[in-house]
Amino acid sequence: MSESSPSESSPPEVAAGEAVVYSVPEMSCDHCVNAITGEVSAVDGVTDVVVDLATKLVTVTGGAPDAVVAAIDEAGFDIAE
């Protein structure tokens, strides 16, 4: 019988109604906004996505943070550290 370590388990989802803000400094146009919105909206557990081009911030409610970061990456953007 083997046990999986916490690093091998899937990341927990953010609590319902809790928002996480990601900085995406490479965003520069409406196409960027649409690409990120589309990818992040498809993440399981995500209930809301707000992309603010002026501040270059993406606010995501719900979903696993690792999955959200992967979706932003899939849209072609990096998260600022």
N, C-alpha and C positions, 0 to 999 in steps of 0.2 A: 504494500500500500504506500503510495507516494503522495506527499502533500506539495502543493504548489506554494512557492514563496510569494509574498505580497508583490514583488516586482514582476512576477509572471502573471498575475491576475489582471483582468481588465480594469481600467481606471473607473472609479465611481462616477456616476453622473452628478452634476451639480444639483443641489436641492431645488425642488420645484419652486419657481418664482425667483430664484437667485440668478442675478446677472453677473457675467464676467466681461471685463473690457479688455480688448486686445488692441495694441497699437500697430498699425500697418502703414508705415511711412511711405511706401512705394506707390500707394493709391494716388491716381492723378486725374481720373475721368469717370464719367458715368458707366463706361464699359467695365471698369474696375469694380465699381459698386455692384453692378449686376452680376458679375462673375462671382464675387465673394458671397453675395446674398444667395445666389443659386446653390452654390456648393455647401455653404453652412446650413441652409434651410433643410437640406437633405440628410443631415446628421440625425441619427436616432435620438429622441429626447429633446431636441431643440424646439422651443415653442415660440421664440421671437428672435429676430435678427434686425439690428438697426446699424446701418453703415453711414457714418458721418464723414463725408469727403473733406469738409473744411478742417476738421480736427484730425482726420486720418485715424479715427477710432472705430472699432467694430464692437458693439455691445451685443452679447449673446445670452439669452435666457435658456437655461436647461442644457442637456447634453453633456457628454464627457469632454472635459477640456482637451485631452489628447486628440480626440476625434475632431474637435473644432479646429485645432491647430493644423491637423492633417488636411482638413477641407480647405482651409485658407491656403495652404501650400499647394494643394491640387489646383486651386484657382490661379496659381502662379505668383503668390506673394509670400514674403517672409514676415514673421512677427518680430517686432523690435524687442530686444532683451531688456 
